[in-house]
Amino acid sequence: MRRPARSPRRTLALLALLALFCSALFMTLGAHGNWSFVLPFRAPKLAAMIVVGHAIALSTVVFQTLSGNRILTPSIMGFDTLYALIQTLIVFLAGTTFLAVSDPRLIFAAETVVMILFALGLYGSLLKGGARDLFRLLLVGVILGVLFRSLAGFLQRLIDPNAFVVLQDRLYASFNSIDTELLAIAFVAIGIVTLIFWRLLPLLDVLALGRDIATSLGVDPDRLTRVSLGLVAVLVSVSTALVGPVTFFGLLVASLAVALVGSRRHAETLAAASLIAVICLVGGQTILERVLGFDTALGIVIEFFGGVVFLAIVMRRGLT
């Protein structure tokens, strides 16, 4: 018997309702006392989860289209280890006092710029000119990740134990203490990139058919790849600098979006991935705070399930 075709619109509507339910639950569950205190306290955390979840979902889906591979994500290619190295260098060279007295906006901007330059240098050099050597791209990213991790580990063994405790708090994704000024900057940057990508969605749909077909239909794959890679670098850099690294989260939400929507149109897949990201982050944070009482970190749970999805894709499809 033939299965009925899945309706992307119906799936997106259900995901949107579930995302709204999780958001309402996060804002109201366990809220006692003065609402004028509760709502401003929880609203920045909710906004941060929505913004970061959307940025990671958008960057992952687009990056997979550019690379033509469902297994690659920007974070797997060394972003997280670079972030850890930057944080370690700051503590090693300037100490924790520097972090306490420095303008967080300056540190946020510096981290974002460094990671953007790294992304443009790595992805741009390996994917420009129509290069499709994905094994080389993956290998270089993994090697650089190992290098950054080794340097960070070496420096962490040299710093003061008290400083190391402070550093550890900065190396894991956290939504518990969000700087509202940084959140506003991240919201503007991610919003601008989203609007640009919205205009590029038809071109990305064509590129997903293959570079040769895209060229025959009047799309310049090389130019589109360069522009999109720069925008992806901004998304990942801003989200990582805001809350910290989440390596496998993008792979998790992108895989679920493709499985649930079953559409080749980026507009539908990206919307589903963003909604799934919000559901996972907001729902997971609600369970973490209200059920588990902060007994574990949300980032650890996300990395576990994301790693399982990563291994499942590798075992099922390989690296192509």
VOPAGU-2260 file (C-alpha; in pm, 1 decimal, decimal comma):
REM VOPAGU-2260
SITE   aa  ch    i         X         Y         Z
SITE  MET   A    0       0,0       0,0       0,0
SITE  ARG   A    1     139,0     339,0     -97,9
SITE  ARG   A    2     211,6     575,9     187,8
SITE  PRO   A    3      42,6     915,7     174,8
SITE  ALA   A    4     279,0    1198,9      85,7
SITE  ARG   A    5     401,9    1402,3     376,9
SITE  SER   A    6     279,9    1758,4     394,6
SITE  PRO   A    7     569,1    1996,4     476,3
SITE  ARG   A    8     325,7    2270,5     574,4
SITE  ARG   A    9     147,9    2046,0     821,1
SITE  THR   A   10     479,1    1934,1     967,8
SITE  LEU   A   11     598,3    2293,4    1000,7
SITE  ALA   A   12     271,9    2393,6    1167,0
SITE  LEU   A   13     307,0    2114,3    1423,1
SITE  LEU   A   14     669,0    2205,6    1489,6
SITE  ALA   A   15     573,2    2572,0    1533,1
SITE  LEU   A   16     303,1    2481,1    1784,6
SITE  LEU   A   17     544,8    2259,5    1976,0
SITE  ALA   A   18     806,6    2536,4    1978,6
SITE  LEU   A   19     548,6    2783,8    2112,9
SITE  PHE   A   20     441,1    2532,4    2376,8
SITE  CYS   A   21     799,9    2476,3    2491,5
SITE  SER   A   22     859,9    2852,3    2503,1
SITE  ALA   A   23     545,2    2914,5    2706,3
SITE  LEU   A   24     635,5    2628,1    2938,8
SITE  PHE   A   25     984,0    2767,9    2991,0
SITE  MET   A   26     849,0    3113,3    3075,0
SITE  THR   A   27     573,2    3000,3    3311,7
SITE  LEU   A   28     659,6    2661,5    3465,7
SITE  GLY   A   29     755,2    2696,3    3829,3
SITE  ALA   A   30     716,1    3074,4    3820,0
SITE  HIS   A   31     610,1    3197,2    4161,3
SITE  GLY   A   32     594,4    3546,9    4296,4
SITE  ASN   A   33     629,9    3871,6    4106,9
SITE  TRP   A   34     592,4    3832,3    3729,6
SITE  SER   A   35     776,8    4161,2    3676,2
SITE  PHE   A   36    1087,2    3982,3    3805,8
SITE  VAL   A   37    1030,8    3638,0    3655,2
SITE  LEU   A   38     963,4    3742,9    3296,0
SITE  PRO   A   39    1264,9    3978,5    3254,0
SITE  PHE   A   40    1483,7    3711,2    3416,1
SITE  ARG   A   41    1378,3    3431,8    3180,3
SITE  ALA   A   42    1315,0    3630,7    2861,6
SITE  PRO   A   43    1684,9    3691,7    2773,4
SITE  LYS   A   44    1761,1    3320,1    2814,3
SITE  LEU   A   45    1467,3    3228,2    2590,6
SITE  ALA   A   46    1571,8    3485,4    2330,4
SITE  ALA   A   47    1930,2    3355,9    2336,9
SITE  MET   A   48    1817,5    2997,6    2280,6
SITE  ILE   A   49    1595,5    3100,4    1989,1
SITE  VAL   A   50    1864,5    3313,3    1824,9
SITE  VAL   A   51    2144,8    3059,1    1871,2
SITE  GLY   A   52    1927,2    2765,4    1767,5
SITE  HIS   A   53    1822,1    2943,1    1449,5
SITE  ALA   A   54    2180,4    3045,3    1366,9
SITE  ILE   A   55    2317,1    2693,3    1410,7
SITE  ALA   A   56    2033,6    2534,8    1212,5
SITE  LEU   A   57    2063,3    2783,1     925,8
SITE  SER   A   58    2442,2    2759,3     903,9
SITE  THR   A   59    2441,5    2378,3     909,2
SITE  VAL   A   60    2177,0    2328,3     640,3
SITE  VAL   A   61    2342,6    2581,7     409,8
SITE  PHE   A   62    2691,3    2440,6     470,6
SITE  GLN   A   63    2571,8    2090,5     386,9
SITE  THR   A   64    2426,9    2221,2      60,8
SITE  LEU   A   65    2750,7    2399,0     -29,5
SITE  SER   A   66    2963,8    2094,8      48,4
SITE  GLY   A   67    2714,2    1848,4     -99,4
SITE  ASN   A   68    2751,0    1626,7     206,0
SITE  ARG   A   69    2503,7    1548,2     485,1
SITE  ILE   A   70    2772,8    1464,5     738,1
SITE  LEU   A   71    2969,1    1790,3     747,5
SITE  THR   A   72    2890,6    2082,8     973,8
SITE  PRO   A   73    3084,0    2405,4    1033,1
SITE  SER   A   74    3146,7    2314,2    1398,0
SITE  ILE   A   75    3301,1    1977,3    1314,3
SITE  MET   A   76    3560,5    2159,1    1104,9
SITE  GLY   A   77    3739,4    2316,8    1402,7
SITE  PHE   A   78    3525,8    2607,9    1525,6
SITE  ASP   A   79    3477,8    2471,3    1876,2
SITE  THR   A   80    3843,2    2390,5    1935,4
SITE  LEU   A   81    3942,1    2733,0    1804,3
SITE  TYR   A   82    3698,5    2891,5    2050,2
SITE  ALA   A   83    3853,5    2688,0    2333,7
SITE  LEU   A   84    4201,5    2796,5    2225,0
SITE  ILE   A   85    4098,7    3163,8    2216,6
SITE  GLN   A   86    3951,9    3143,3    2566,2
SITE  THR   A   87    4260,3    2961,7    2694,5
SITE  LEU   A   88    4496,0    3217,8    2541,8
SITE  ILE   A   89    4303,7    3504,0    2702,0
SITE  VAL   A   90    4326,4    3346,0    3046,9
SITE  PHE   A   91    4688,9    3234,7    2998,6
SITE  LEU   A   92    4818,5    3570,0    2870,9
SITE  ALA   A   93    4597,3    3820,6    3052,6
SITE  GLY   A   94    4448,9    3629,1    3347,2
SITE  THR   A   95    4096,6    3612,0    3479,4
SITE  THR   A   96    4112,6    3972,0    3601,5
SITE  PHE   A   97    4124,8    4085,9    3240,8
SITE  LEU   A   98    3799,2    3902,3    3171,8
SITE  ALA   A   99    3637,4    4062,2    3474,8
SITE  VAL   A  100    3730,5    4423,1    3392,4
SITE  SER   A  101    3720,4    4415,7    3011,6
SITE  ASP   A  102    3423,4    4523,8    2806,8
SITE  PRO   A  103    3241,4    4200,7    2710,2
SITE  ARG   A  104    3144,9    4358,6    2378,9
SITE  LEU   A  105    3512,0    4400,5    2289,6
SITE  ILE   A  106    3591,5    4038,0    2373,3
SITE  PHE   A  107    3282,4    3923,3    2185,2
SITE  ALA   A  108    3383,7    4122,7    1876,9
SITE  ALA   A  109    3743,2    3996,4    1887,7
SITE  GLU   A  110    3635,8    3632,3    1918,3
SITE  THR   A  111    3387,5    3670,2    1634,7
SITE  VAL   A  112    3638,5    3834,6    1400,5
SITE  VAL   A  113    3905,8    3569,7    1464,8
SITE  MET   A  114    3664,8    3283,1    1397,4
SITE  ILE   A  115    3527,3    3448,9    1083,7
SITE  LEU   A  116    3877,9    3494,3     944,0
SITE  PHE   A  117    3957,8    3131,7    1025,6
SITE  ALA   A  118    3644,6    3009,0     850,5
SITE  LEU   A  119    3700,1    3217,0     540,1
SITE  GLY   A  120    4061,1    3103,4     519,8
SITE  LEU   A  121    3980,7    2733,6     562,3
SITE  TYR   A  122    3655,3    2691,2     372,7
SITE  GLY   A  123    3731,6    2947,7     107,6
SITE  SER   A  124    4065,5    2793,4      16,3
SITE  LEU   A  125    3936,1    2435,8       7,6
SITE  LEU   A  126    3603,3    2489,2    -165,7
SITE  LYS   A  127    3676,4    2773,2    -404,9
SITE  GLY   A  128    3687,0    2716,3    -776,4
SITE  GLY   A  129    3438,9    2431,4    -762,9
SITE  ALA   A  130    3666,5    2204,8    -562,2
SITE  ARG   A  131    3472,6    1907,0    -430,1
SITE  ASP   A  132    3744,4    1722,7    -240,7
SITE  LEU   A  133    3534,3    1670,0      71,9
SITE  PHE   A  134    3772,2    1417,5     220,5
SITE  ARG   A  135    4049,1    1677,0     209,6
SITE  LEU   A  136    3818,8    1935,9     363,7
SITE  LEU   A  137    3722,6    1702,1     644,1
SITE  LEU   A  138    4082,5    1594,1     700,9
SITE  VAL   A  139    4216,4    1949,6     721,3
SITE  GLY   A  140    3937,5    2050,7     958,0
SITE  VAL   A  141    4000,2    1754,0    1186,8
SITE  ILE   A  142    4377,6    1812,6    1185,2
SITE  LEU   A  143    4334,6    2178,4    1273,8
SITE  GLY   A  144    4086,8    2080,9    1544,0
SITE  VAL   A  145    4339,1    1840,1    1695,2
SITE  LEU   A  146    4608,3    2108,8    1675,3
SITE  PHE   A  147    4392,1    2369,5    1848,0
SITE  ARG   A  148    4282,3    2118,4    2111,5
SITE  SER   A  149    4640,8    2015,0    2182,9
SITE  LEU   A  150    4759,8    2373,9    2217,1
SITE  ALA   A  151    4467,7    2458,6    2443,3
SITE  GLY   A  152    4530,9    2149,5    2657,9
SITE  PHE   A  153    4900,7    2232,9    2690,4
SITE  LEU   A  154    4829,1    2589,8    2799,5
SITE  GLN   A  155    4558,9    2478,3    3040,9
SITE  ARG   A  156    4816,4    2267,3    3224,6
SITE  LEU   A  157    5032,3    2576,6    3275,9
SITE  ILE   A  158    4774,4    2816,1    3414,6
SITE  ASP   A  159    4678,5    2861,2    3777,5
SITE  PRO   A  160    4420,4    2607,0    3907,8
SITE  ASN   A  161    4186,7    2887,6    4017,9
SITE  ALA   A  162    4205,4    3041,9    3672,2
SITE  PHE   A  163    4140,8    2700,5    3520,2
SITE  VAL   A  164    3811,7    2678,0    3710,2
SITE  VAL   A  165    3702,8    3009,6    3558,5
SITE  LEU   A  166    3816,0    2893,0    3217,0
SITE  GLN   A  167    3616,4    2571,0    3241,0
SITE  ASP   A  168    3294,6    2766,8    3280,4
SITE  ARG   A  169    3364,8    2945,2    2950,7
SITE  LEU   A  170    3441,7    2631,1    2751,4
SITE  TYR   A  171    3091,1    2482,2    2761,5
SITE  ALA   A  172    2773,5    2614,1    2605,3
SITE  SER   A  173    2563,2    2789,7    2865,9
SITE  PHE   A  174    2238,7    2984,4    2851,1
SITE  ASN   A  175    2225,8    3068,0    3221,0
SITE  SER   A  176    2408,1    3402,1    3211,9
SITE  ILE   A  177    2336,0    3598,5    2894,1
SITE  ASP   A  178    2463,6    3952,3    2845,6
SITE  THR   A  179    2166,4    4141,6    2703,9
SITE  GLU   A  180    2393,1    4385,8    2516,7
SITE  LEU   A  181    2573,2    4098,0    2343,4
SITE  LEU   A  182    2238,0    3933,6    2274,2
SITE  ALA   A  183    2117,0    4248,4    2099,3
SITE  ILE   A  184    2430,5    4259,3    1882,1
SITE  ALA   A  185    2397,3    3890,0    1798,1
SITE  PHE   A  186    2028,0    3934,3    1716,2
SITE  VAL   A  187    2102,5    4215,0    1470,2
SITE  ALA   A  188    2393,1    4029,2    1303,7
SITE  ILE   A  189    2203,0    3700,9    1270,0
SITE  GLY   A  190    1890,6    3883,5    1154,1
SITE  ILE   A  191    2079,0    4057,2     873,0
SITE  VAL   A  192    2240,3    3731,0     761,1
SITE  THR   A  193    1901,4    3558,2     768,3
SITE  LEU   A  194    1748,8    3821,9     542,0
SITE  ILE   A  195    2034,9    3783,6     294,8
SITE  PHE   A  196    1997,8    3405,8     293,5
SITE  TRP   A  197    1624,2    3442,5     242,0
SITE  ARG   A  198    1695,2    3612,7     -90,3
SITE  LEU   A  199    1946,4    3340,3    -178,9
SITE  LEU   A  200    1714,0    3046,4    -111,8
SITE  PRO   A  201    1608,5    2997,3    -477,5
SITE  LEU   A  202    1974,4    2991,5    -580,2
SITE  LEU   A  203    2054,8    2739,4    -307,0
SITE  ASP   A  204    1770,0    2520,2    -431,1
SITE  VAL   A  205    1929,6    2520,9    -774,0
SITE  LEU   A  206    2278,6    2457,6    -633,4
SITE  ALA   A  207    2147,5    2152,8    -447,8
SITE  LEU   A  208    2074,4    1993,5    -786,1
SITE  GLY   A  209    2446,2    1989,4    -865,1
SITE  ARG   A  210    2708,9    2240,7    -972,1
SITE  ASP   A  211    2685,2    2145,5   -1341,9
SITE  ILE   A  212    2307,8    2179,9   -1346,7
SITE  ALA   A  213    2328,3    2507,8   -1153,6
SITE  THR   A  214    2576,5    2646,5   -1405,7
SITE  SER   A  215    2354,6    2544,9   -1696,7
SITE  LEU   A  216    2061,0    2724,2   -1530,0
SITE  GLY   A  217    2254,4    3050,5   -1499,5
SITE  VAL   A  218    2375,4    3025,7   -1137,7
SITE  ASP   A  219    2740,3    3097,0   -1060,0
SITE  PRO   A  220    2826,6    2820,4    -806,8
SITE  ASP   A  221    3166,0    2965,6    -716,0
SITE  ARG   A  222    3034,6    3311,4    -633,4
SITE  LEU   A  223    2735,4    3169,7    -446,4
SITE  THR   A  224    2966,1    2942,3    -247,6
SITE  ARG   A  225    3198,9    3226,0    -148,5
SITE  VAL   A  226    2914,8    3453,7     -39,9
SITE  SER   A  227    2734,3    3178,0     148,5
SITE  LEU   A  228    3051,5    3061,8     324,9
SITE  GLY   A  229    3112,4    3413,2     450,9
SITE  LEU   A  230    2756,9    3432,9     585,9
SITE  VAL   A  231    2785,4    3087,6     745,1
SITE  ALA   A  232    3107,0    3199,5     913,3
SITE  VAL   A  233    2924,9    3497,5    1065,4
SITE  LEU   A  234    2639,8    3279,4    1195,4
SITE  VAL   A  235    2863,1    3019,3    1358,6
SITE  SER   A  236    3110,2    3273,3    1496,4
SITE  VAL   A  237    2843,5    3492,1    1654,2
SITE  SER   A  238    2651,4    3201,5    1809,0
SITE  THR   A  239    2968,7    3036,9    1943,4
SITE  ALA   A  240    3102,9    3361,6    2088,4
SITE  LEU   A  241    2764,7    3428,8    2252,2
SITE  VAL   A  242    2699,6    3101,1    2437,6
SITE  GLY   A  243    2990,7    2866,8    2363,4
SITE  PRO   A  244    3045,4    2565,4    2137,8
SITE  VAL   A  245    2785,6    2300,3    2051,4
SITE  THR   A  246    2959,7    2068,0    1808,9
SITE  PHE   A  247    2697,0    1815,9    1699,1
SITE  PHE   A  248    2382,3    2019,4    1756,1
SITE  GLY   A  249    2362,0    2145,7    1398,7
SITE  LEU   A  250    2396,1    1795,0    1258,9
SITE  LEU   A  251    2119,5    1675,4    1490,1
SITE  VAL   A  252    1861,6    1938,1    1392,8
SITE  ALA   A  253    1949,0    1930,1    1021,0
SITE  SER   A  254    1911,2    1552,0    1006,0
SITE  LEU   A  255    1579,1    1562,8    1190,1
SITE  ALA   A  256    1452,6    1841,0     963,5
SITE  VAL   A  257    1529,1    1647,2     645,3
SITE  ALA   A  258    1371,6    1333,4     789,9
SITE  LEU   A  259    1052,5    1507,6     904,8
SITE  VAL   A  260     991,2    1748,1     617,0
SITE  GLY   A  261    1118,4    1535,2     330,7
SITE  SER   A  262    1143,6    1838,9     104,4
SITE  ARG   A  263    1420,2    1960,9    -124,4
SITE  ARG   A  264    1317,0    2324,8     -82,8
SITE  HIS   A  265    1549,1    2514,4     150,1
SITE  ALA   A  266    1269,6    2738,1     274,8
SITE  GLU   A  267    1089,9    2439,6     427,4
SITE  THR   A  268    1400,2    2254,2     546,4
SITE  LEU   A  269    1550,4    2564,7     709,0
SITE  ALA   A  270    1224,4    2653,0     881,8
SITE  ALA   A  271    1193,6    2298,6    1017,0
SITE  ALA   A  272    1556,7    2292,8    1133,2
SITE  SER   A  273    1516,4    2625,0    1315,6
SITE  LEU   A  274    1196,7    2511,4    1488,3
SITE  ILE   A  275    1353,2    2178,5    1589,2
SITE  ALA   A  276    1652,6    2367,1    1729,1
SITE  VAL   A  277    1422,7    2585,4    1939,5
SITE  ILE   A  278    1230,0    2281,3    2061,7
SITE  CYS   A  279    1548,5    2097,9    2160,3
SITE  LEU   A  280    1711,8    2394,3    2334,3
SITE  VAL   A  281    1407,4    2540,6    2508,1
SITE  GLY   A  282    1251,6    2204,4    2594,1
SITE  GLY   A  283    1585,8    2066,9    2709,9
SITE  GLN   A  284    1660,5    2372,4    2923,0
SITE  THR   A  285    1312,9    2351,4    3078,9
SITE  ILE   A  286    1368,3    1987,7    3176,4
SITE  LEU   A  287    1717,5    2070,8    3300,1
SITE  GLU   A  288    1601,6    2353,9    3524,6
SITE  ARG   A  289    1261,6    2230,3    3643,1
SITE  VAL   A  290    1303,9    1850,5    3651,9
SITE  LEU   A  291    1674,4    1778,5    3698,1
SITE  GLY   A  292    1752,1    2087,2    3901,9
SITE  PHE   A  293    2069,6    2169,9    3705,5
SITE  ASP   A  294    2215,1    1824,4    3784,5
SITE  THR   A  295    2367,2    1813,3    3435,5
SITE  ALA   A  296    2456,9    2053,2    3157,1
SITE  LEU   A  297    2231,4    2090,1    2853,6
SITE  GLY   A  298    2533,7    2102,6    2623,8
SITE  ILE   A  299    2646,4    1758,0    2739,5
SITE  VAL   A  300    2306,0    1604,8    2661,9
SITE  ILE   A  301    2292,9    1773,1    2321,0
SITE  GLU   A  302    2643,4    1657,3    2234,6
SITE  PHE   A  303    2555,8    1301,0    2331,9
SITE  PHE   A  304    2248,4    1275,3    2109,5
SITE  GLY   A  305    2417,4    1470,7    1831,5
SITE  GLY   A  306    2715,3    1235,8    1844,2
SITE  VAL   A  307    2483,2     936,3    1819,5
SITE  VAL   A  308    2321,5    1086,0    1508,6
SITE  PHE   A  309    2666,2    1157,2    1361,8
SITE  LEU   A  310    2778,3     797,2    1410,5
SITE  ALA   A  311    2449,8     664,7    1273,3
SITE  ILE   A  312    2490,0     867,3     953,1
SITE  VAL   A  313    2850,1     753,1     914,3
SITE  MET   A  314    2757,9     387,8     962,0
SITE  ARG   A  315    2461,3     412,2     725,3
SITE  ARG   A  316    2586,1     631,2     442,8
SITE  GLY   A  317    2959,5     675,5     483,8
SITE  LEU   A  318    3117,6    1012,9     413,3
SITE  THR   A  319    2926,5    1095,2      96,5
